[in-house]
Amino acid sequence: MKYVIVGGVAGGATAAARLRRLDEHAEIVLFEKGKYISYANCGLPYHIGGVIEERDMLFLQTPQSFSDMFHMDIRVESEVLRIDRAGKQVEVRRADGTTYMESYDKLLLSPGAVPVVPPLPGIDSPGVFTLRNVEDMDAIKHYLDSHKVKRAVVVGGGFIGLEMAENLHARHIEVSVVEMAPQVMAPIDFSLASVVHAHMHQKGVGLYLGKAVAAIRQAAEGSALSLSLDSGETLDADLILLSIGVRPNSKLAEDAGLEIGEARGIKVDDYLQTSDPDIFAVGDAIEFRHPITGKSWTNYLAGPANRQARIVAGNMSGLQKQTYEGAIGTAIAKVFDLTVASTGLAAKAAKREGLPYLTATVQPNSHAGYYPNAFPLTLKIVFHPETGRLYGAQCVGVSGVDKRIDSIAQIIKHEGTIYDLMKTEQAYAPPFSSAKDPVALAGYVAENIISGKMKPLYWREMQAADPKKVTIVDVRPREAYDVEHISGSMHIPLEEMRFRHREIPKDKPVYIYCTVGFRGYLSSNILLQNGFTDVYNLIGGYRLYSTIVADYSSKPENNFSKPKASADTSATVMQVNACGLACPGPILKLKQSIDKINVGERLAIESTDPGFSRDAQAWCDTTGHTLIAKETKGGKFVVTVEKTACKAEGTCVSTSPAKGKTFILFSDSLDKALATFVLANGAAATGQKVTIFFTFWGLNAIKRRSRSKVTKDFWGRMFGYMMPKDSKGLGLSKMNMGGLGAKMMRFVMKKRHVDSLESMRAQALENGVEFIACQMSMDVMGVDRKELIEEVSIGGVATYMNRADDANINLFI
C-alpha cells in the first residue's frame, strides 16, 4: 500500500508516524511545501520575543531524522499543484521549478490554513508581515534585528495577534493592537475579553477596538509606515503584523472536485474521508460538525489535528477503523501575565445558534487566599436554562486557569451538566486550590440560578438600569462604596441588611451588587425572605462590571505607568503585602498603612486584586495623597503612594479646592442630630475635610453628660430650664410624645444594632470631623464652655465662612 501525504506539522507528520507504526511495510511519501515538516508552530511568537532563545528548540524532527526514524520518503520544498483523481496521482513542483507526477493508493490532505491578507493599499510594503510558519518567523526576526523598530502595530486581536503583541512588547517596542471587532479574542464573550483589555491597557498596549485598517502608506518622516484607520485616526509604525485571521487551505481539494463545506473547508465524514473514498483530510483545512450545535465549523487547533491524524491513519490503512467525535474548540493563550482559556460555546455563540442559555460567572481565587500568591480567577459557564447541560466555559486569570478549563472541557465533551460540575473532585491543598474549587463553585451558582434561588442580573441590564425605575443597592463595605460605586445606588452593607431592608421600596425591582457576587447573593436571600419578590443579583459583581464598562480608548503610558517626574526617589518606602485580599481589603490595608508613616514618606503596596490599581487611584484622588507609580509584576499590582497633607493622627485631608463638607446643626431634635452625624461620618470616611458648626439649639447635641457646676445669670438660667441637660435628653422633631418617642427611637436603634447618637458623635471625632460651637449662640443662650464636650472648639461666623469657602457641600440642618 502506498500512502501519499500532502503537508507536515501536526496533521501530516503525525499521521505518517502512526501509519508506520501500524504497517511496517507500507510505502509512505510526505510532501511539504516548506523546508520543515515537524516544528512547534505555536512557539514562533516566543522565539521572536526572545523567550525561546534557541531557534533549534522549535524543531521536533528534521526531515532526515524523521525519515531515519520512521523509514519513509520525506520531500521538503515540494509543492503539490494538483490531484489527478482518475489516475490516482498528484503533480509536484520541486524547488527548482520542475514538475513530476507521483502515484498513490491512498491520499491524505493536510495543507493547513493560510493567513487572510485583505487587498488594502500598501499591504505589500516592506515592514508588513504575517506569521504562519518558520519562514515568516525568520523574516520578522531578521527585520527586528536589522532595523530600529520603536513602534509596532498588530492588526487583529486573535490569539496569535495578542501573543505577538506581548512578545514585541518584551523587546521594548511600543505596541498597538487594531481590531475590527469591539473586543479581542473572538471565541470568548465581551465580559471576559474586557479583563484582557484592562490588563493590556495596564501594560501600555494601545487598543483600537471596533476599527478597521483603511490603508498602509510610507510615513513622511519618523516611522517607516503610516497606518490609516476607518475612524480617521492614523498610527505610525516601524513594523506592522497582520494577524487578521486564517482560512482553510482548500484550493487543492476544490480544484480536484472534492466537496467543500459551508465554512469553505474540505468536507469529511465521521472517518475523515472526503467525497473521494481514497482521499482523506485532517487539520486546519477541514470542516466537521460541532458536537453541540451539529453544524459544520473550522477549528484551527493543534490538539484536534493530532487526534484526527491518529484516527485517520487507522482508517486509511483499514487496520483500526474509528470515528471522529468532533472538537468543541478548547483553546488557551498567554497574554502578558494573564492566561485566557475557553472551551465549547460562548454565550454569544449560543445566542447566534438560537440555543436557550443562561450564564454564571464566579471570581474566586486560584487557591486558598491565605496561602501566598492567590490570584483571582474569572470563570464563566454557559448552560441550558432547564436541563443545565453545559455549552461552554471561559476563564481568565494569572494561574490555575488551564486545569479548570481542561476539567470542564471533558464534562462538555461527554454532554455533562452543571450538576456534574458540582460533583467534580479536585485535588485540594492550600497551594493548589480551595476546599470549594472554582469549578464546583460555578456549578453551585448555576444551580441557584436554575432553581430560582437567585435571579441573575447581567452587566448589560445593570448598565441600562434607570434608578427611577429600579432600586440599585450596593451591599459592599463602606470603604469600597466610598472609593467607587454605581451612580444612583443606595448603600446598605450586607451586615446591616437585616435591620435596614425597610429602607428599600418594594414597589419596583431591586438590583443588588457587591464585589464579586457572594454578598449580593446573601443579601438577596435576606430580601426574598422578608417579602421582596423582584430581587436580582449582579453576576460577576462590581469588580467585573467596572472592568467591562471602563473606557480603554485613551492611549496608555508605556510599561503601565512611570514614576512622576517630580518624585523624590530618596523618600522612605514601606513595603506592604495585600495579596490574596479582595476589595475593599487592599484599600483598607492602604489606609491603615498610610496612617503609620509620616508626611512625605511613601509606601509600596502589592495586591493580586485586578481592580486595585484603579481603586488606589480613586482613593488618592479622594484623600489627597499622591500616587507616585503603578506597575504590574507577574500578575501582581504594585502601587506606590506618598503621604501628603495629613493630620497628625493620620487621617488624610484633601488639599484640592472645593472638596470639603460643612454642616450647620441648628436643631436639637434627636433625628436631625443623627442625620448630621451619619452624613459627617460618611464624608469623613473618604478622608475629606468635614466641619460641623453647632449653633443655637444645636449646641445641645454636644453637651457633656457630667460637668462642673456653672454659675449663670437670670437669662442663662431661664434657657437652661427649657433646654435638655445633655444629648441624652434630645427629643424627636415629630411624634416626640413628651419624650416617649425619643426613648422608643433609642430602644429600636439599640435592638437593631444601630449606633447611638453619642457613639456616632465619638466616631465623627475619631474620623477627624471638626466640631465648632458658635460663640454668639453660646453668649445669647447662656451656654458655658464647661458644659460642652472637650473636643469642641469655639468660633464665630468668620471661622464658619473660612470652612465653607473650602467646601463643595454646605448643609443647614
Secondary structure as the mmCIF struct_conf table of DSSP 4:
data_model
#
loop_
_struct_conf.conf_type_id
_struct_conf.id
_struct_conf.beg_label_comp_id
_struct_conf.beg_label_asym_id
_struct_conf.beg_label_seq_id
_struct_conf.end_label_comp_id
_struct_conf.end_label_asym_id
_struct_conf.end_label_seq_id
STRN STRN1 LYS A 2 VAL A 6
HELX_RH_AL_P HELX_RH_AL_P1 VAL A 9 LEU A 22
TURN_TY1_P TURN_TY1_P1 GLU A 24 HIS A 25
STRN STRN2 GLU A 27 PHE A 31
BEND BEND1 LYS A 33 LYS A 35
BEND BEND2 ILE A 37 ILE A 37
STRN STRN3 SER A 38 TYR A 39
HELX_RH_3T_P HELX_RH_3T_P1 ASN A 41 GLY A 43
HELX_RH_AL_P HELX_RH_AL_P2 LEU A 44 ILE A 48
TURN_TY1_P TURN_TY1_P2 GLY A 49 GLY A 50
BEND BEND3 VAL A 51 ILE A 52
HELX_RH_3T_P HELX_RH_3T_P2 ARG A 55 LEU A 58
STRN STRN4 PHE A 59 GLN A 61
HELX_RH_AL_P HELX_RH_AL_P3 PRO A 63 PHE A 70
TURN_TY1_P TURN_TY1_P3 HIS A 71 HIS A 71
STRN STRN5 ASP A 73 ARG A 75
BEND BEND4 GLU A 77 GLU A 77
STRN STRN6 GLU A 79 ASP A 84
TURN_TY1_P TURN_TY1_P4 ARG A 85 LYS A 88
STRN STRN7 GLN A 89 ARG A 93
TURN_TY1_P TURN_TY1_P5 ALA A 95 ASP A 96
BEND BEND5 GLY A 97 GLY A 97
STRN STRN8 THR A 99 SER A 103
BEND BEND6 ASP A 105 ASP A 105
STRN STRN9 LYS A 106 LEU A 109
STRN STRN10 ALA A 113 PRO A 115
TURN_TY1_P TURN_TY1_P6 PRO A 121 ASP A 124
BEND BEND7 SER A 125 SER A 125
TURN_TY1_P TURN_TY1_P7 PRO A 126 GLY A 127
STRN STRN11 VAL A 128 THR A 130
BEND BEND8 ARG A 132 ASN A 133
HELX_RH_AL_P HELX_RH_AL_P4 VAL A 134 SER A 146
BEND BEND9 HIS A 147 HIS A 147
STRN STRN12 ARG A 151 VAL A 155
BEND BEND10 GLY A 158 GLY A 158
HELX_RH_AL_P HELX_RH_AL_P5 PHE A 159 ALA A 170
TURN_TY1_P TURN_TY1_P8 ARG A 171 HIS A 172
STRN STRN13 GLU A 174 GLU A 179
BEND BEND11 MET A 180 MET A 185
TURN_TY1_P TURN_TY1_P9 ALA A 186 PRO A 187
BEND BEND12 ILE A 188 ILE A 188
HELX_RH_AL_P HELX_RH_AL_P6 PHE A 190 GLN A 202
TURN_TY1_P TURN_TY1_P10 LYS A 203 GLY A 204
STRN STRN14 GLY A 206 LEU A 209
TURN_TY1_P TURN_TY1_P11 GLY A 210 GLY A 210
STRN STRN15 VAL A 213 GLN A 218
BEND BEND13 ALA A 220 ALA A 224
STRN STRN16 LEU A 225 LEU A 229
TURN_TY1_P TURN_TY1_P12 ASP A 230 SER A 231
BEND BEND14 GLY A 232 GLY A 232
STRN STRN17 THR A 234 ALA A 237
BEND BEND15 ASP A 238 ASP A 238
STRN STRN18 LEU A 239 LEU A 242
BEND BEND16 ILE A 244 ILE A 244
STRN STRN19 VAL A 246 PRO A 248
HELX_RH_AL_P HELX_RH_AL_P7 LYS A 251 ASP A 255
TURN_TY1_P TURN_TY1_P13 ALA A 256 GLY A 257
STRN STRN20 ILE A 260 ILE A 260
TURN_TY1_P TURN_TY1_P14 GLU A 262 ALA A 263
BEND BEND17 ARG A 264 GLY A 265
STRN STRN21 ILE A 266 LYS A 267
TURN_TY1_P TURN_TY1_P15 ASP A 270 TYR A 271
BEND BEND18 LEU A 272 LEU A 272
STRN STRN22 GLN A 273 GLN A 273
BEND BEND19 SER A 275 ASP A 276
TURN_TY1_P TURN_TY1_P16 PRO A 277 ASP A 278
STRN STRN23 ILE A 279 ALA A 281
HELX_RH_3T_P HELX_RH_3T_P3 GLY A 283 ALA A 285
STRN STRN24 ILE A 286 ARG A 289
TURN_TY1_P TURN_TY1_P17 PRO A 291 THR A 293
STRN STRN25 SER A 296 TRP A 297
HELX_RH_AL_P HELX_RH_AL_P8 ALA A 302 SER A 317
TURN_TY1_P TURN_TY1_P18 GLY A 318 GLY A 318
BEND BEND20 LEU A 319 GLN A 320
STRN STRN26 ALA A 331 VAL A 335
TURN_TY1_P TURN_TY1_P19 PHE A 336 ASP A 337
STRN STRN27 LEU A 338 GLY A 344
HELX_RH_AL_P HELX_RH_AL_P9 ALA A 347 ARG A 352
TURN_TY1_P TURN_TY1_P20 GLU A 353 GLY A 354
STRN STRN28 LEU A 358 VAL A 362
STRN STRN29 ASN A 365 ASN A 365
BEND BEND21 SER A 366 HIS A 367
TURN_TY1_P TURN_TY1_P21 GLY A 369 TYR A 370
BEND BEND22 TYR A 371 ASN A 373
STRN STRN30 PRO A 376 PRO A 376
STRN STRN31 LEU A 377 PHE A 383
TURN_TY1_P TURN_TY1_P22 PRO A 385 THR A 387
STRN STRN32 ARG A 389 ARG A 389
STRN STRN33 LEU A 390 GLY A 397
BEND BEND23 VAL A 398 GLY A 400
HELX_RH_AL_P HELX_RH_AL_P10 VAL A 401 LYS A 413
TURN_TY1_P TURN_TY1_P23 HIS A 414 GLU A 415
STRN STRN34 THR A 417 THR A 417
HELX_RH_AL_P HELX_RH_AL_P11 ILE A 418 LYS A 423
TURN_TY1_P TURN_TY1_P24 PRO A 430 PHE A 432
BEND BEND24 ALA A 435 LYS A 436
HELX_RH_AL_P HELX_RH_AL_P12 PRO A 438 SER A 451
TURN_TY1_P TURN_TY1_P25 GLY A 452 GLY A 452
BEND BEND25 LYS A 453 MET A 454
STRN STRN35 PRO A 456 LEU A 457
HELX_RH_AL_P HELX_RH_AL_P13 TRP A 459 GLN A 463
TURN_TY1_P TURN_TY1_P26 ALA A 464 ALA A 464
TURN_TY1_P TURN_TY1_P27 PRO A 467 LYS A 469
BEND BEND26 VAL A 470 VAL A 470
STRN STRN36 THR A 471 ASP A 474
BEND BEND27 ARG A 476 ARG A 476
HELX_RH_AL_P HELX_RH_AL_P14 ARG A 478 VAL A 483
TURN_TY1_P TURN_TY1_P28 SER A 487 GLY A 488
STRN STRN37 MET A 490 HIS A 491
HELX_RH_AL_P HELX_RH_AL_P15 LEU A 494 ARG A 500
HELX_RH_3T_P HELX_RH_3T_P4 HIS A 501 GLU A 503
BEND BEND28 ILE A 504 ILE A 504
BEND BEND29 LYS A 506 LYS A 508
STRN STRN38 VAL A 510 TYR A 513
BEND BEND30 THR A 515 GLY A 517
HELX_RH_AL_P HELX_RH_AL_P16 PHE A 518 LEU A 528
TURN_TY1_P TURN_TY1_P29 GLN A 529 GLY A 531
STRN STRN39 VAL A 535 LEU A 538
TURN_TY1_P TURN_TY1_P30 ILE A 539 GLY A 540
HELX_RH_AL_P HELX_RH_AL_P17 GLY A 541 VAL A 549
BEND BEND31 ALA A 550 ALA A 550
BEND BEND32 SER A 554 SER A 554
HELX_LH_PP_P HELX_LH_PP_P1 LYS A 555 GLU A 557
TURN_TY1_P TURN_TY1_P31 ASN A 558 ASN A 559
BEND BEND33 PHE A 560 PHE A 560
TURN_TY1_P TURN_TY1_P32 ALA A 565 SER A 566
TURN_TY1_P TURN_TY1_P33 THR A 569 SER A 570
BEND BEND34 ALA A 571 ALA A 571
STRN STRN40 VAL A 573 ASN A 577
TURN_TY1_P TURN_TY1_P34 CYS A 579 GLY A 580
HELX_LH_PP_P HELX_LH_PP_P2 LEU A 581 ALA A 582
TURN_TY1_P TURN_TY1_P35 CYS A 583 PRO A 584
HELX_RH_AL_P HELX_RH_AL_P18 GLY A 585 ILE A 594
TURN_TY1_P TURN_TY1_P36 ASP A 595 LYS A 596
BEND BEND35 ILE A 597 ILE A 597
TURN_TY1_P TURN_TY1_P37 VAL A 599 GLY A 600
STRN STRN41 ARG A 602 SER A 607
TURN_TY1_P TURN_TY1_P38 PRO A 610 GLY A 611
HELX_RH_AL_P HELX_RH_AL_P19 PHE A 612 THR A 623
STRN STRN42 THR A 626 LYS A 633
TURN_TY1_P TURN_TY1_P39 GLY A 634 GLY A 635
STRN STRN43 LYS A 636 GLU A 642
BEND BEND36 ALA A 645 ALA A 645
STRN STRN44 CYS A 646 CYS A 646
TURN_TY1_P TURN_TY1_P40 ALA A 648 GLU A 649
BEND BEND37 GLY A 650 GLY A 650
STRN STRN45 CYS A 652 CYS A 652
BEND BEND38 SER A 656 SER A 656
TURN_TY1_P TURN_TY1_P41 PRO A 657 ALA A 658
STRN STRN46 GLY A 660 LEU A 665
STRN STRN47 SER A 669 SER A 669
HELX_RH_AL_P HELX_RH_AL_P20 LEU A 670 ALA A 684
TURN_TY1_P TURN_TY1_P42 ALA A 685 GLY A 687
STRN STRN48 VAL A 690 PHE A 694
HELX_RH_3T_P HELX_RH_3T_P5 PHE A 696 ILE A 702
STRN STRN49 LYS A 703 LYS A 703
BEND BEND39 ARG A 705 SER A 706
HELX_RH_AL_P HELX_RH_AL_P21 PHE A 714 MET A 722
BEND BEND40 MET A 723 MET A 723
BEND BEND41 LYS A 725 ASP A 726
HELX_RH_3T_P HELX_RH_3T_P6 SER A 727 GLY A 729
STRN STRN50 GLY A 731 GLY A 731
BEND BEND42 SER A 733 MET A 735
HELX_RH_3T_P HELX_RH_3T_P7 MET A 737 GLY A 739
HELX_RH_AL_P HELX_RH_AL_P22 LEU A 740 LYS A 751
TURN_TY1_P TURN_TY1_P43 ARG A 752 HIS A 753
HELX_LH_PP_P HELX_LH_PP_P3 VAL A 754 SER A 756
HELX_RH_AL_P HELX_RH_AL_P23 LEU A 757 GLU A 766
TURN_TY1_P TURN_TY1_P44 ASN A 767 GLY A 768
HELX_LH_PP_P HELX_LH_PP_P4 VAL A 769 VAL A 769
STRN STRN51 GLU A 770 CYS A 774
HELX_RH_AL_P HELX_RH_AL_P24 GLN A 775 MET A 781
TURN_TY1_P TURN_TY1_P45 GLY A 782 GLY A 782
HELX_RH_3T_P HELX_RH_3T_P8 ARG A 785 GLU A 787
STRN STRN52 LEU A 788 LEU A 788
TURN_TY1_P TURN_TY1_P46 GLU A 790 GLU A 791
STRN STRN53 SER A 793 GLY A 795
HELX_RH_AL_P HELX_RH_AL_P25 VAL A 797 ASP A 805
TURN_TY1_P TURN_TY1_P47 ASP A 806 ASP A 806
STRN STRN54 ALA A 807 PHE A 812
#
